[in-house]
Amino acid sequence: MPATTTIRLDDELRARVAAVAEREGKSSHAFIVEAIAQTVEQAELKSEFHCEADERWSKILDQGKTVPWDEMRTYLTARAEGRPSVRRPRARKLVR
């Protein structure tokens, strides 16, 4: 059985939740649970994104090589346009 958690909502927010939940054909409880689940998922994804970005930045610093964004953007645009013969840009030493 799920645990019970109590949250306190001011009257204005409670009324807004009830109105939106009714328009969506849900109970206030179901609407609040869904909103919490979506917020938790967004926070988890954001955290994963930042972890991946930190790992990639560490890798760049360790290897000392990177591809300038303008060259990579040109390459990706050409590939998206269906030009498979375009050469992939080469990584070169990172200038700090």
SERO-4910 file (N, C-alpha, C, O; in steps of 0.05 Angstrom, whole numbers):
BEGIN
 pado doro    nc1    nc2    nc3   cac1   cac2   cac3    cc1    cc2    cc3    oc1    oc2    oc3
  Met    A     17    -23      0      0      0      0     18     25      0     37     26     15
  Pro    A     11     45    -17     27     69    -18     26     84      9      6     83     24
  Ala    A     48     98     15     49    114     39     33    140     35     29    149     13
  Thr    A     25    151     57     10    176     56     28    200     63     43    198     82
  Thr    A     27    220     47     42    245     52     22    268     52      4    269     35
  Thr    A     25    286     71      7    308     72     21    333     62     44    338     69
  Ile    A      8    348     45     19    373     35     -2    395     41    -26    390     41
  Arg    A      8    418     47    -10    440     53    -10    459     29     11    469     21
  Leu    A    -33    464     19    -37    483     -3    -53    506      6    -73    503     20
  Asp    A    -45    530     -2    -63    553      5    -88    550    -12    -90    535    -31
  Asp    A   -109    565     -3   -135    562    -15   -135    568    -45   -149    555    -61
  Glu    A   -120    588    -53   -119    596    -82   -107    573    -99   -118    566   -119
  Leu    A    -84    562    -90    -72    540   -105    -90    515   -105    -92    502   -125
  Arg    A   -102    509    -83   -120    486    -81   -143    490   -101   -150    470   -115
  Ala    A   -154    514   -104   -176    519   -123   -166    516   -151   -180    505   -168
  Arg    A   -142    526   -157   -131    523   -184   -126    494   -191   -133    486   -213
  Val    A   -116    479   -172   -111    450   -177   -137    436   -183   -140    421   -201
  Ala    A   -157    442   -166   -184    429   -170   -196    436   -197   -207    419   -210
  Ala    A   -193    461   -205   -205    470   -231   -191    456   -254   -204    446   -272
  Val    A   -164    455   -254   -149    443   -276   -154    413   -276   -158    401   -297
  Ala    A   -154    401   -253   -159    372   -251   -186    365   -262   -189    345   -277
  Glu    A   -206    380   -255   -233    375   -265   -234    378   -296   -246    361   -309
  Arg    A   -221    398   -307   -220    402   -336   -207    378   -350   -215    370   -372
  Glu    A   -187    366   -336   -173    343   -348   -186    316   -340   -176    295   -348
  Gly    A   -209    318   -326   -223    293   -319   -209    276   -298   -211    252   -299
  Lys    A   -195    289   -280   -180    275   -259   -188    286   -232   -200    308   -230
  Ser    A   -182    270   -212   -185    280   -185   -162    298   -179   -141    297   -192
  Ser    A   -165    316   -159   -143    333   -150   -120    316   -141    -97    322   -147
  His    A   -125    294   -128   -104    276   -119    -88    265   -142    -64    265   -142
  Ala    A   -102    255   -162    -89    243   -186    -72    265   -200    -50    259   -209
  Phe    A    -83    289   -202    -69    311   -215    -43    317   -200    -22    321   -212
  Ile    A    -45    319   -174    -21    326   -157      0    304   -159     23    310   -162
  Val    A     -9    279   -158     10    256   -160     24    257   -187     49    253   -188
  Glu    A      9    262   -208     21    263   -235     41    286   -237     62    284   -249
  Ala    A     33    309   -226     51    333   -226     77    327   -211     98    335   -221
  Ile    A     75    314   -189     99    308   -173    116    288   -189    141    291   -190
  Ala    A    104    268   -201    119    248   -216    134    261   -240    157    255   -246
  Gln    A    120    280   -254    133    294   -276    156    311   -267    177    312   -280
  Thr    A    152    324   -245    174    342   -234    198    325   -226    221    333   -231
  Val    A    193    303   -213    215    285   -205    230    275   -229    254    274   -230
  Glu    A    215    267   -250    228    257   -275    245    279   -288    267    273   -296
  Gln    A    234    303   -289    250    325   -300    275    330   -284    296    335   -296
  Ala    A    273    329   -258    297    334   -241    317    312   -245    341    317   -246
  Glu    A    308    287   -248    327    265   -253    340    268   -279    365    264   -282
  Leu    A    325    275   -300    337    278   -327    357    301   -327    378    299   -339
  Lys    A    351    323   -313    369    346   -311    395    337   -297    417    345   -306
  Ser    A    392    322   -276    416    312   -262    433    294   -279    458    297   -280
  Glu    A    420    276   -294    435    258   -312    449    275   -334    472    269   -341
  Phe    A    436    295   -344    447    313   -365    473    326   -354    493    326   -367
  His    A    471    337   -330    494    350   -318    517    331   -312    540    338   -316
  Cys    A    510    307   -303    531    287   -299    545    280   -325    570    278   -326
  Glu    A    530    276   -346    541    269   -372    558    292   -382    580    288   -394
  Ala    A    549    317   -379    564    340   -388    591    342   -372    611    348   -384
  Asp    A    590    337   -346    614    337   -330    634    316   -339    658    321   -341
  Glu    A    623    292   -345    641    270   -355    654    277   -381    677    272   -386
  Arg    A    638    289   -399    649    296   -425    669    318   -423    690    317   -437
  Trp    A    664    338   -406    684    359   -402    710    348   -390    731    357   -398
  Ser    A    707    330   -371    731    317   -359    747    303   -381    772    304   -382
  Lys    A    733    289   -398    746    274   -420    761    294   -439    783    288   -447
  Ile    A    748    316   -445    761    336   -462    786    347   -449    807    349   -462
  Leu    A    784    353   -423    807    363   -409    830    342   -407    853    349   -410
  Asp    A    823    317   -403    842    295   -402    856    291   -428    881    288   -429
  Gln    A    841    291   -450    852    285   -476    865    310   -489    883    309   -505
  Gly    A    854    333   -481    865    358   -491    857    364   -520    869    381   -533
  Lys    A    836    350   -530    828    354   -558    798    359   -559    782    349   -543
  Thr    A    791    374   -579    763    381   -584    759    389   -613    778    394   -627
  Val    A    733    390   -621    726    399   -648    711    425   -645    692    427   -630
  Pro    A    720    447   -659    705    472   -657    676    469   -666    670    455   -685
  Trp    A    658    482   -651    629    479   -657    622    488   -685    605    475   -697
  Asp    A    634    509   -696    626    518   -723    632    496   -743    617    493   -763
  Glu    A    655    482   -740    661    460   -758    642    436   -755    634    424   -774
  Met    A    636    430   -730    618    407   -725    590    414   -735    577    396   -746
  Arg    A    581    438   -731    554    446   -740    553    444   -771    533    435   -781
  Thr    A    574    453   -785    574    451   -814    573    422   -823    558    415   -841
  Tyr    A    588    405   -809    588    377   -815    561    364   -810    550    350   -828
  Leu    A    549    370   -787    523    358   -781    501    368   -800    484    352   -808
  Thr    A    502    393   -807    483    404   -826    485    390   -853    464    382   -865
  Ala    A    509    386   -862    513    372   -888    503    343   -887    490    334   -906
  Arg    A    508    330   -865    498    302   -862    468    301   -861    456    284   -873
  Ala    A    456    320   -847    427    321   -845    414    327   -872    392    319   -877
  Glu    A    429    341   -889    419    347   -916    424    324   -935    418    326   -959
  Gly    A    435    302   -925    439    279   -942    465    278   -957    467    264   -977
  Arg    A    485    294   -949    511    294   -963    530    276   -947    545    287   -930
  Pro    A    530    250   -952    547    232   -936    577    234   -942    593    224   -927
  Ser    A    584    247   -964    612    249   -972    628    271   -957    652    273   -959
  Val    A    614    287   -941    627    308   -927    646    296   -906    639    276   -892
  Arg    A    669    308   -903    689    298   -884    683    306   -855    676    329   -850
  Arg    A    686    287   -837    683    293   -809    706    310   -800    729    305   -806
  Pro    A    700    331   -784    722    348   -774    740    333   -755    731    315   -741
  Arg    A    765    341   -755    784    328   -737    787    343   -711    787    368   -710
  Ala    A    790    328   -690    795    340   -664    824    351   -664    842    340   -675
  Arg    A    826    373   -650    853    384   -647    857    395   -619    838    396   -603
  Lys    A    881    402   -613    888    410   -585    870    433   -576    865    453   -591
  Leu    A    859    430   -552    842    450   -540    859    475   -532    880    472   -519
  Val    A    850    498   -541    864    523   -534    849    535   -510    825    540   -512
  Arg    A    864    538   -488    850    549   -464    856    578   -460    847    590   -441
***
